[in-house]
Amino acid sequence: MNDPVAATLAVIAEHVERYRQQLAEVGPLAIPPGREDLRAAVGEAEQGLRNAERLLRRALKLIA
C-alpha cells in the first residue's frame, strides 16, 4: 500500500475498531445501575464507532 491516503485510512480504521472494542468491553461494566441514560449514550457511541469503521474501510476499498 504505497498510497499515503490509503495507509492513513487503514491506520485510522484500525484505531477506531480498537476503540469500539474497548468501549464494548468496558462500557457496560463501568455504567452504574439505574443509569439508562448513560447506557444509551455509550451504546450510541459504540454504534457510531462501528459506522465510522465501516465507512473508513469502504473508502479504503474505493482507493485500492
N, CA, C and O atoms as a Tripos MOL2 file, in Angstrom:
@<TRIPOS>MOLECULE
protein
  256   255    64     0     0
PROTEIN
NO_CHARGES

@<TRIPOS>ATOM
      1 N           0.8620   -1.1810    0.0000 N.3       1 MET1
      2 CA          0.0000    0.0000    0.0000 C.3       1 MET1
      3 C           0.9010    1.2340    0.0000 C.2       1 MET1
      4 O           1.3700    1.6720    1.0510 O.2       1 MET1
      5 N           1.1330    1.7780   -1.1700 N.am      2 ASN2
      6 CA          2.0280    2.9210   -1.2990 C.3       2 ASN2
      7 C           1.3050    4.2550   -1.1630 C.2       2 ASN2
      8 O           1.9250    5.2740   -0.8610 O.2       2 ASN2
      9 N           0.0210    4.2470   -1.3800 N.am      3 ASP3
     10 CA         -0.7480    5.4810   -1.3110 C.3       3 ASP3
     11 C          -0.8250    5.9660    0.1360 C.2       3 ASP3
     12 O          -1.3400    5.2560    0.9990 O.2       3 ASP3
     13 N          -0.3140    7.1750    0.4100 N.am      4 PRO4
     14 CA         -0.3480    7.6630    1.7990 C.3       4 PRO4
     15 C          -1.7640    7.8510    2.3370 C.2       4 PRO4
     16 O          -1.9920    7.7010    3.5380 O.2       4 PRO4
     17 N          -2.7130    8.1750    1.4670 N.am      5 VAL5
     18 CA         -4.0950    8.3270    1.9220 C.3       5 VAL5
     19 C          -4.6470    6.9710    2.3450 C.2       5 VAL5
     20 O          -5.3040    6.8630    3.3810 O.2       5 VAL5
     21 N          -4.3840    5.9450    1.5570 N.am      6 ALA6
     22 CA         -4.8530    4.6050    1.8900 C.3       6 ALA6
     23 C          -4.2130    4.1270    3.1940 C.2       6 ALA6
     24 O          -4.8830    3.5290    4.0360 O.2       6 ALA6
     25 N          -2.9390    4.3880    3.3530 N.am      7 ALA7
     26 CA         -2.2520    3.9850    4.5790 C.3       7 ALA7
     27 C          -2.8470    4.6940    5.7870 C.2       7 ALA7
     28 O          -3.0470    4.0790    6.8350 O.2       7 ALA7
     29 N          -3.1270    5.9640    5.6470 N.am      8 THR8
     30 CA         -3.7180    6.7400    6.7410 C.3       8 THR8
     31 C          -5.1010    6.2190    7.0870 C.2       8 THR8
     32 O          -5.4320    6.0640    8.2630 O.2       8 THR8
     33 N          -5.9170    5.9470    6.0660 N.am      9 LEU9
     34 CA         -7.2610    5.4190    6.3140 C.3       9 LEU9
     35 C          -7.2020    4.0600    7.0100 C.2       9 LEU9
     36 O          -8.0030    3.7810    7.9020 O.2       9 LEU9
     37 N          -6.2660    3.2270    6.6080 N.am     10 ALA10
     38 CA         -6.1360    1.9070    7.2190 C.3      10 ALA10
     39 C          -5.7740    2.0300    8.6980 C.2      10 ALA10
     40 O          -6.3280    1.3180    9.5360 O.2      10 ALA10
     41 N          -4.8590    2.9210    9.0130 N.am     11 VAL11
     42 CA         -4.4500    3.1120   10.4120 C.3      11 VAL11
     43 C          -5.6140    3.6590   11.2340 C.2      11 VAL11
     44 O          -5.8630    3.1920   12.3460 O.2      11 VAL11
     45 N          -6.3150    4.6310   10.7040 N.am     12 ILE12
     46 CA         -7.4450    5.2130   11.4210 C.3      12 ILE12
     47 C          -8.5320    4.1630   11.6400 C.2      12 ILE12
     48 O          -9.0990    4.0790   12.7290 O.2      12 ILE12
     49 N          -8.8280    3.3620   10.6140 N.am     13 ALA13
     50 CA         -9.8430    2.3140   10.7460 C.3      13 ALA13
     51 C          -9.4600    1.3170   11.8320 C.2      13 ALA13
     52 O         -10.3150    0.8880   12.6070 O.2      13 ALA13
     53 N          -8.1880    0.9450   11.8960 N.am     14 GLU14
     54 CA         -7.7310    0.0190   12.9320 C.3      14 GLU14
     55 C          -7.8960    0.6210   14.3240 C.2      14 GLU14
     56 O          -8.3030   -0.0680   15.2600 O.2      14 GLU14
     57 N          -7.5830    1.8900   14.4550 N.am     15 HIS15
     58 CA         -7.7180    2.5550   15.7560 C.3      15 HIS15
     59 C          -9.1830    2.6420   16.1600 C.2      15 HIS15
     60 O          -9.5340    2.3740   17.3090 O.2      15 HIS15
     61 N         -10.0310    3.0150   15.2180 N.am     16 VAL16
     62 CA        -11.4620    3.1230   15.5180 C.3      16 VAL16
     63 C         -12.0040    1.7620   15.9390 C.2      16 VAL16
     64 O         -12.8120    1.6710   16.8630 O.2      16 VAL16
     65 N         -11.5590    0.7040   15.2620 N.am     17 GLU17
     66 CA        -12.0040   -0.6400   15.6320 C.3      17 GLU17
     67 C         -11.5900   -0.9790   17.0650 C.2      17 GLU17
     68 O         -12.3810   -1.5280   17.8320 O.2      17 GLU17
     69 N         -10.3590   -0.6510   17.4150 N.am     18 ARG18
     70 CA         -9.8880   -0.9180   18.7850 C.3      18 ARG18
     71 C         -10.6730   -0.1090   19.8050 C.2      18 ARG18
     72 O         -11.0240   -0.6300   20.8640 O.2      18 ARG18
     73 N         -10.9550    1.1580   19.5050 N.am     19 TYR19
     74 CA        -11.7330    1.9920   20.4310 C.3      19 TYR19
     75 C         -13.1230    1.4130   20.6270 C.2      19 TYR19
     76 O         -13.6360    1.3770   21.7450 O.2      19 TYR19
     77 N         -13.7340    0.9590   19.5320 N.am     20 ARG20
     78 CA        -15.0650    0.3730   19.6270 C.3      20 ARG20
     79 C         -15.0310   -0.8850   20.4850 C.2      20 ARG20
     80 O         -15.9130   -1.0940   21.3180 O.2      20 ARG20
     81 N         -14.0260   -1.7160   20.2880 N.am     21 GLN21
     82 CA        -13.9000   -2.9330   21.0860 C.3      21 GLN21
     83 C         -13.7020   -2.6130   22.5620 C.2      21 GLN21
     84 O         -14.2990   -3.2520   23.4290 O.2      21 GLN21
     85 N         -12.8730   -1.6330   22.8400 N.am     22 GLN22
     86 CA        -12.6390   -1.2320   24.2360 C.3      22 GLN22
     87 C         -13.9240   -0.7170   24.8660 C.2      22 GLN22
     88 O         -14.2400   -1.0500   26.0080 O.2      22 GLN22
     89 N         -14.6540    0.0860   24.1270 N.am     23 LEU23
     90 CA        -15.9100    0.6290   24.6390 C.3      23 LEU23
     91 C         -16.9130   -0.4910   24.8940 C.2      23 LEU23
     92 O         -17.6250   -0.4710   25.8980 O.2      23 LEU23
     93 N         -16.9720   -1.4650   23.9920 N.am     24 ALA24
     94 CA        -17.8970   -2.5870   24.1570 C.3      24 ALA24
     95 C         -17.5290   -3.4320   25.3740 C.2      24 ALA24
     96 O         -18.4090   -3.9540   26.0580 O.2      24 ALA24
     97 N         -16.2410   -3.5660   25.6410 N.am     25 GLU25
     98 CA        -15.7930   -4.3820   26.7670 C.3      25 GLU25
     99 C         -15.9420   -3.6630   28.1070 C.2      25 GLU25
    100 O         -16.3870   -4.2550   29.0900 O.2      25 GLU25
    101 N         -15.5720   -2.4070   28.1380 N.am     26 VAL26
    102 CA        -15.5360   -1.6660   29.3970 C.3      26 VAL26
    103 C         -16.8360   -0.9260   29.6670 C.2      26 VAL26
    104 O         -17.2540   -0.8090   30.8190 O.2      26 VAL26
    105 N         -17.4640   -0.4380   28.6460 N.am     27 GLY27
    106 CA        -18.6510    0.3870   28.7950 C.3      27 GLY27
    107 C         -19.7070   -0.1820   29.7120 C.2      27 GLY27
    108 O         -20.0760    0.4640   30.6930 O.2      27 GLY27
    109 N         -20.2150   -1.3890   29.4230 N.am     28 PRO28
    110 CA        -21.2800   -1.9380   30.2730 C.3      28 PRO28
    111 C         -20.8480   -2.1490   31.7230 C.2      28 PRO28
    112 O         -21.6610   -2.0140   32.6380 O.2      28 PRO28
    113 N         -19.5850   -2.4770   31.9340 N.am     29 LEU29
    114 CA        -19.1110   -2.7210   33.2990 C.3      29 LEU29
    115 C         -18.9890   -1.4310   34.1070 C.2      29 LEU29
    116 O         -19.1270   -1.4410   35.3300 O.2      29 LEU29
    117 N         -18.7340   -0.3380   33.4240 N.am     30 ALA30
    118 CA        -18.4890    0.9260   34.1130 C.3      30 ALA30
    119 C         -19.7700    1.7120   34.3920 C.2      30 ALA30
    120 O         -19.7440    2.7060   35.1170 O.2      30 ALA30
    121 N         -20.8680    1.2760   33.8280 N.am     31 ILE31
    122 CA        -22.1150    2.0200   33.9850 C.3      31 ILE31
    123 C         -22.8450    1.5300   35.2280 C.2      31 ILE31
    124 O         -23.1890    0.3520   35.3300 O.2      31 ILE31
    125 N         -23.0800    2.4330   36.1670 N.am     32 PRO32
    126 CA        -23.7740    2.0270   37.3960 C.3      32 PRO32
    127 C         -25.2500    1.7010   37.1220 C.2      32 PRO32
    128 O         -25.8400    2.2220   36.1760 O.2      32 PRO32
    129 N         -25.8290    0.8490   37.9440 N.am     33 PRO33
    130 CA        -27.2560    0.5230   37.7900 C.3      33 PRO33
    131 C         -28.1200    1.7830   37.8750 C.2      33 PRO33
    132 O         -27.8260    2.7150   38.6240 O.2      33 PRO33
    133 N         -29.1680    1.7800   37.1010 N.am     34 GLY34
    134 CA        -30.0960    2.9070   37.1290 C.3      34 GLY34
    135 C         -29.6990    4.0570   36.2290 C.2      34 GLY34
    136 O         -30.3770    5.0840   36.2130 O.2      34 GLY34
    137 N         -28.6330    3.9150   35.4900 N.am     35 ARG35
    138 CA        -28.1840    4.9900   34.5880 C.3      35 ARG35
    139 C         -28.4360    4.5960   33.1390 C.2      35 ARG35
    140 O         -27.5050    4.4710   32.3420 O.2      35 ARG35
    141 N         -29.6980    4.4040   32.8160 N.am     36 GLU36
    142 CA        -30.0670    4.0100   31.4560 C.3      36 GLU36
    143 C         -29.7230    5.0990   30.4440 C.2      36 GLU36
    144 O         -29.4520    4.8100   29.2790 O.2      36 GLU36
    145 N         -29.7340    6.3530   30.8980 N.am     37 ASP37
    146 CA        -29.3480    7.4430   30.0020 C.3      37 ASP37
    147 C         -27.8970    7.3090   29.5850 C.2      37 ASP37
    148 O         -27.5640    7.5010   28.4150 O.2      37 ASP37
    149 N         -27.0440    6.9860   30.5200 N.am     38 LEU38
    150 CA        -25.6270    6.7920   30.2390 C.3      38 LEU38
    151 C         -25.4140    5.5390   29.4000 C.2      38 LEU38
    152 O         -24.5960    5.5380   28.4800 O.2      38 LEU38
    153 N         -26.1470    4.4730   29.7140 N.am     39 ARG39
    154 CA        -26.0460    3.2370   28.9480 C.3      39 ARG39
    155 C         -26.4250    3.4840   27.4850 C.2      39 ARG39
    156 O         -25.7730    2.9720   26.5740 O.2      39 ARG39
    157 N         -27.4740    4.2660   27.2700 N.am     40 ALA40
    158 CA        -27.9030    4.5880   25.9070 C.3      40 ALA40
    159 C         -26.8460    5.4150   25.1840 C.2      40 ALA40
    160 O         -26.5750    5.1830   24.0060 O.2      40 ALA40
    161 N         -26.2540    6.3720   25.8760 N.am     41 ALA41
    162 CA        -25.2260    7.2140   25.2540 C.3      41 ALA41
    163 C         -24.0010    6.3990   24.8660 C.2      41 ALA41
    164 O         -23.4330    6.6030   23.7930 O.2      41 ALA41
    165 N         -23.5950    5.4820   25.7260 N.am     42 VAL42
    166 CA        -22.4400    4.6290   25.4190 C.3      42 VAL42
    167 C         -22.7790    3.7070   24.2430 C.2      42 VAL42
    168 O         -21.9430    3.4800   23.3680 O.2      42 VAL42
    169 N         -23.9850    3.1860   24.2270 N.am     43 GLY43
    170 CA        -24.4230    2.3400   23.1160 C.3      43 GLY43
    171 C         -24.4090    3.0940   21.7970 C.2      43 GLY43
    172 O         -23.9900    2.5560   20.7720 O.2      43 GLY43
    173 N         -24.8660    4.3350   21.8230 N.am     44 GLU44
    174 CA        -24.8510    5.1620   20.6110 C.3      44 GLU44
    175 C         -23.4230    5.4540   20.1680 C.2      44 GLU44
    176 O         -23.1290    5.4590   18.9730 O.2      44 GLU44
    177 N         -22.5400    5.6940   21.1250 N.am     45 ALA45
    178 CA        -21.1350    5.9390   20.7920 C.3      45 ALA45
    179 C         -20.5160    4.7050   20.1520 C.2      45 ALA45
    180 O         -19.7730    4.8120   19.1770 O.2      45 ALA45
    181 N         -20.8210    3.5410   20.6980 N.am     46 GLU46
    182 CA        -20.2970    2.2990   20.1220 C.3      46 GLU46
    183 C         -20.8060    2.1060   18.6940 C.2      46 GLU46
    184 O         -20.0510    1.7220   17.8010 O.2      46 GLU46
    185 N         -22.0680    2.3720   18.4940 N.am     47 GLN47
    186 CA        -22.6500    2.2450   17.1560 C.3      47 GLN47
    187 C         -22.0080    3.2580   16.1970 C.2      47 GLN47
    188 O         -21.7420    2.9340   15.0390 O.2      47 GLN47
    189 N         -21.7630    4.4680   16.6730 N.am     48 GLY48
    190 CA        -21.1180    5.4760   15.8360 C.3      48 GLY48
    191 C         -19.7170    5.0620   15.4290 C.2      48 GLY48
    192 O         -19.3070    5.2760   14.2880 O.2      48 GLY48
    193 N         -18.9850    4.4730   16.3560 N.am     49 LEU49
    194 CA        -17.6430    3.9860   16.0250 C.3      49 LEU49
    195 C         -17.7110    2.8400   15.0220 C.2      49 LEU49
    196 O         -16.8750    2.7520   14.1220 O.2      49 LEU49
    197 N         -18.6930    1.9680   15.1710 N.am     50 ARG50
    198 CA        -18.8660    0.8730   14.2120 C.3      50 ARG50
    199 C         -19.1360    1.4250   12.8150 C.2      50 ARG50
    200 O         -18.5720    0.9520   11.8290 O.2      50 ARG50
    201 N         -20.0010    2.4240   12.7470 N.am     51 ASN51
    202 CA        -20.3030    3.0420   11.4530 C.3      51 ASN51
    203 C         -19.0790    3.7430   10.8740 C.2      51 ASN51
    204 O         -18.8230    3.6550    9.6730 O.2      51 ASN51
    205 N         -18.3270    4.4330   11.7160 N.am     52 ALA52
    206 CA        -17.1180    5.1160   11.2420 C.3      52 ALA52
    207 C         -16.1160    4.1110   10.6890 C.2      52 ALA52
    208 O         -15.5070    4.3490    9.6460 O.2      52 ALA52
    209 N         -15.9460    3.0070   11.3720 N.am     53 GLU53
    210 CA        -15.0200    1.9800   10.8930 C.3      53 GLU53
    211 C         -15.4730    1.4430    9.5340 C.2      53 GLU53
    212 O         -14.6680    1.2960    8.6150 O.2      53 GLU53
    213 N         -16.7540    1.1560    9.4200 N.am     54 ARG54
    214 CA        -17.2930    0.6270    8.1660 C.3      54 ARG54
    215 C         -17.0770    1.6090    7.0180 C.2      54 ARG54
    216 O         -16.6940    1.2090    5.9180 O.2      54 ARG54
    217 N         -17.3190    2.8780    7.2700 N.am     55 LEU55
    218 CA        -17.1460    3.8930    6.2310 C.3      55 LEU55
    219 C         -15.6800    4.0770    5.8520 C.2      55 LEU55
    220 O         -15.3600    4.2730    4.6790 O.2      55 LEU55
    221 N         -14.8010    4.0160    6.8280 N.am     56 LEU56
    222 CA        -13.3720    4.1090    6.5240 C.3      56 LEU56
    223 C         -12.9140    2.9330    5.6850 C.2      56 LEU56
    224 O         -12.1570    3.1090    4.7310 O.2      56 LEU56
    225 N         -13.3650    1.7360    6.0270 N.am     57 ARG57
    226 CA        -12.9790    0.5540    5.2510 C.3      57 ARG57
    227 C         -13.5620    0.6180    3.8320 C.2      57 ARG57
    228 O         -12.9200    0.1760    2.8800 O.2      57 ARG57
    229 N         -14.7540    1.1560    3.6930 N.am     58 ARG58
    230 CA        -15.3390    1.3140    2.3600 C.3      58 ARG58
    231 C         -14.5240    2.3120    1.5310 C.2      58 ARG58
    232 O         -14.2720    2.0840    0.3470 O.2      58 ARG58
    233 N         -14.1180    3.4100    2.1550 N.am     59 ALA59
    234 CA        -13.2800    4.3860    1.4520 C.3      59 ALA59
    235 C         -11.9570    3.7540    1.0400 C.2      59 ALA59
    236 O         -11.4470    4.0100   -0.0510 O.2      59 ALA59
    237 N         -11.4160    2.9380    1.9120 N.am     60 LEU60
    238 CA        -10.1630    2.2550    1.6260 C.3      60 LEU60
    239 C         -10.3120    1.3320    0.4120 C.2      60 LEU60
    240 O          -9.4160    1.2640   -0.4290 O.2      60 LEU60
    241 N         -11.4280    0.6320    0.3230 N.am     61 LYS61
    242 CA        -11.6660   -0.2360   -0.8420 C.3      61 LYS61
    243 C         -11.7780    0.5830   -2.1260 C.2      61 LYS61
    244 O         -11.3400    0.1390   -3.1870 O.2      61 LYS61
    245 N         -12.3530    1.7530   -2.0330 N.am     62 LEU62
    246 CA        -12.5030    2.6030   -3.2160 C.3      62 LEU62
    247 C         -11.1580    3.1190   -3.7200 C.2      62 LEU62
    248 O         -10.9950    3.3710   -4.9140 O.2      62 LEU62
    249 N         -10.2080    3.2730   -2.8230 N.am     63 ILE63
    250 CA         -8.8790    3.7330   -3.2130 C.3      63 ILE63
    251 C          -8.1080    2.6180   -3.9050 C.2      63 ILE63
    252 O          -7.3770    2.8550   -4.8670 O.2      63 ILE63
    253 N          -8.2810    1.3950   -3.4030 N.am     64 ALA64
    254 CA         -7.4940    0.2550   -3.9200 C.3      64 ALA64
    255 C          -7.9060   -0.1490   -5.3140 C.2      64 ALA64
    256 O          -7.3390   -1.0850   -5.8780 O.2      64 ALA64
@<TRIPOS>BOND
     1     1     2 1
     2     2     3 1
     3     3     4 2
     4     3     5 am
     5     5     6 1
     6     6     7 1
     7     7     8 2
     8     7     9 am
     9     9    10 1
    10    10    11 1
    11    11    12 2
    12    11    13 am
    13    13    14 1
    14    14    15 1
    15    15    16 2
    16    15    17 am
    17    17    18 1
    18    18    19 1
    19    19    20 2
    20    19    21 am
    21    21    22 1
    22    22    23 1
    23    23    24 2
    24    23    25 am
    25    25    26 1
    26    26    27 1
    27    27    28 2
    28    27    29 am
    29    29    30 1
    30    30    31 1
    31    31    32 2
    32    31    33 am
    33    33    34 1
    34    34    35 1
    35    35    36 2
    36    35    37 am
    37    37    38 1
    38    38    39 1
    39    39    40 2
    40    39    41 am
    41    41    42 1
    42    42    43 1
    43    43    44 2
    44    43    45 am
    45    45    46 1
    46    46    47 1
    47    47    48 2
    48    47    49 am
    49    49    50 1
    50    50    51 1
    51    51    52 2
    52    51    53 am
    53    53    54 1
    54    54    55 1
    55    55    56 2
    56    55    57 am
    57    57    58 1
    58    58    59 1
    59    59    60 2
    60    59    61 am
    61    61    62 1
    62    62    63 1
    63    63    64 2
    64    63    65 am
    65    65    66 1
    66    66    67 1
    67    67    68 2
    68    67    69 am
    69    69    70 1
    70    70    71 1
    71    71    72 2
    72    71    73 am
    73    73    74 1
    74    74    75 1
    75    75    76 2
    76    75    77 am
    77    77    78 1
    78    78    79 1
    79    79    80 2
    80    79    81 am
    81    81    82 1
    82    82    83 1
    83    83    84 2
    84    83    85 am
    85    85    86 1
    86    86    87 1
    87    87    88 2
    88    87    89 am
    89    89    90 1
    90    90    91 1
    91    91    92 2
    92    91    93 am
    93    93    94 1
    94    94    95 1
    95    95    96 2
    96    95    97 am
    97    97    98 1
    98    98    99 1
    99    99   100 2
   100    99   101 am
   101   101   102 1
   102   102   103 1
   103   103   104 2
   104   103   105 am
   105   105   106 1
   106   106   107 1
   107   107   108 2
   108   107   109 am
   109   109   110 1
   110   110   111 1
   111   111   112 2
   112   111   113 am
   113   113   114 1
   114   114   115 1
   115   115   116 2
   116   115   117 am
   117   117   118 1
   118   118   119 1
   119   119   120 2
   120   119   121 am
   121   121   122 1
   122   122   123 1
   123   123   124 2
   124   123   125 am
   125   125   126 1
   126   126   127 1
   127   127   128 2
   128   127   129 am
   129   129   130 1
   130   130   131 1
   131   131   132 2
   132   131   133 am
   133   133   134 1
   134   134   135 1
   135   135   136 2
   136   135   137 am
   137   137   138 1
   138   138   139 1
   139   139   140 2
   140   139   141 am
   141   141   142 1
   142   142   143 1
   143   143   144 2
   144   143   145 am
   145   145   146 1
   146   146   147 1
   147   147   148 2
   148   147   149 am
   149   149   150 1
   150   150   151 1
   151   151   152 2
   152   151   153 am
   153   153   154 1
   154   154   155 1
   155   155   156 2
   156   155   157 am
   157   157   158 1
   158   158   159 1
   159   159   160 2
   160   159   161 am
   161   161   162 1
   162   162   163 1
   163   163   164 2
   164   163   165 am
   165   165   166 1
   166   166   167 1
   167   167   168 2
   168   167   169 am
   169   169   170 1
   170   170   171 1
   171   171   172 2
   172   171   173 am
   173   173   174 1
   174   174   175 1
   175   175   176 2
   176   175   177 am
   177   177   178 1
   178   178   179 1
   179   179   180 2
   180   179   181 am
   181   181   182 1
   182   182   183 1
   183   183   184 2
   184   183   185 am
   185   185   186 1
   186   186   187 1
   187   187   188 2
   188   187   189 am
   189   189   190 1
   190   190   191 1
   191   191   192 2
   192   191   193 am
   193   193   194 1
   194   194   195 1
   195   195   196 2
   196   195   197 am
   197   197   198 1
   198   198   199 1
   199   199   200 2
   200   199   201 am
   201   201   202 1
   202   202   203 1
   203   203   204 2
   204   203   205 am
   205   205   206 1
   206   206   207 1
   207   207   208 2
   208   207   209 am
   209   209   210 1
   210   210   211 1
   211   211   212 2
   212   211   213 am
   213   213   214 1
   214   214   215 1
   215   215   216 2
   216   215   217 am
   217   217   218 1
   218   218   219 1
   219   219   220 2
   220   219   221 am
   221   221   222 1
   222   222   223 1
   223   223   224 2
   224   223   225 am
   225   225   226 1
   226   226   227 1
   227   227   228 2
   228   227   229 am
   229   229   230 1
   230   230   231 1
   231   231   232 2
   232   231   233 am
   233   233   234 1
   234   234   235 1
   235   235   236 2
   236   235   237 am
   237   237   238 1
   238   238   239 1
   239   239   240 2
   240   239   241 am
   241   241   242 1
   242   242   243 1
   243   243   244 2
   244   243   245 am
   245   245   246 1
   246   246   247 1
   247   247   248 2
   248   247   249 am
   249   249   250 1
   250   250   251 1
   251   251   252 2
   252   251   253 am
   253   253   254 1
   254   254   255 1
   255   255   256 2
@<TRIPOS>SUBSTRUCTURE
     1 MET1         2 RESIDUE 1 A MET
     2 ASN2         6 RESIDUE 1 A ASN
     3 ASP3        10 RESIDUE 1 A ASP
     4 PRO4        14 RESIDUE 1 A PRO
     5 VAL5        18 RESIDUE 1 A VAL
     6 ALA6        22 RESIDUE 1 A ALA
     7 ALA7        26 RESIDUE 1 A ALA
     8 THR8        30 RESIDUE 1 A THR
     9 LEU9        34 RESIDUE 1 A LEU
    10 ALA10       38 RESIDUE 1 A ALA
    11 VAL11       42 RESIDUE 1 A VAL
    12 ILE12       46 RESIDUE 1 A ILE
    13 ALA13       50 RESIDUE 1 A ALA
    14 GLU14       54 RESIDUE 1 A GLU
    15 HIS15       58 RESIDUE 1 A HIS
    16 VAL16       62 RESIDUE 1 A VAL
    17 GLU17       66 RESIDUE 1 A GLU
    18 ARG18       70 RESIDUE 1 A ARG
    19 TYR19       74 RESIDUE 1 A TYR
    20 ARG20       78 RESIDUE 1 A ARG
    21 GLN21       82 RESIDUE 1 A GLN
    22 GLN22       86 RESIDUE 1 A GLN
    23 LEU23       90 RESIDUE 1 A LEU
    24 ALA24       94 RESIDUE 1 A ALA
    25 GLU25       98 RESIDUE 1 A GLU
    26 VAL26      102 RESIDUE 1 A VAL
    27 GLY27      106 RESIDUE 1 A GLY
    28 PRO28      110 RESIDUE 1 A PRO
    29 LEU29      114 RESIDUE 1 A LEU
    30 ALA30      118 RESIDUE 1 A ALA
    31 ILE31      122 RESIDUE 1 A ILE
    32 PRO32      126 RESIDUE 1 A PRO
    33 PRO33      130 RESIDUE 1 A PRO
    34 GLY34      134 RESIDUE 1 A GLY
    35 ARG35      138 RESIDUE 1 A ARG
    36 GLU36      142 RESIDUE 1 A GLU
    37 ASP37      146 RESIDUE 1 A ASP
    38 LEU38      150 RESIDUE 1 A LEU
    39 ARG39      154 RESIDUE 1 A ARG
    40 ALA40      158 RESIDUE 1 A ALA
    41 ALA41      162 RESIDUE 1 A ALA
    42 VAL42      166 RESIDUE 1 A VAL
    43 GLY43      170 RESIDUE 1 A GLY
    44 GLU44      174 RESIDUE 1 A GLU
    45 ALA45      178 RESIDUE 1 A ALA
    46 GLU46      182 RESIDUE 1 A GLU
    47 GLN47      186 RESIDUE 1 A GLN
    48 GLY48      190 RESIDUE 1 A GLY
    49 LEU49      194 RESIDUE 1 A LEU
    50 ARG50      198 RESIDUE 1 A ARG
    51 ASN51      202 RESIDUE 1 A ASN
    52 ALA52      206 RESIDUE 1 A ALA
    53 GLU53      210 RESIDUE 1 A GLU
    54 ARG54      214 RESIDUE 1 A ARG
    55 LEU55      218 RESIDUE 1 A LEU
    56 LEU56      222 RESIDUE 1 A LEU
    57 ARG57      226 RESIDUE 1 A ARG
    58 ARG58      230 RESIDUE 1 A ARG
    59 ALA59      234 RESIDUE 1 A ALA
    60 LEU60      238 RESIDUE 1 A LEU
    61 LYS61      242 RESIDUE 1 A LYS
    62 LEU62      246 RESIDUE 1 A LEU
    63 ILE63      250 RESIDUE 1 A ILE
    64 ALA64      254 RESIDUE 1 A ALA
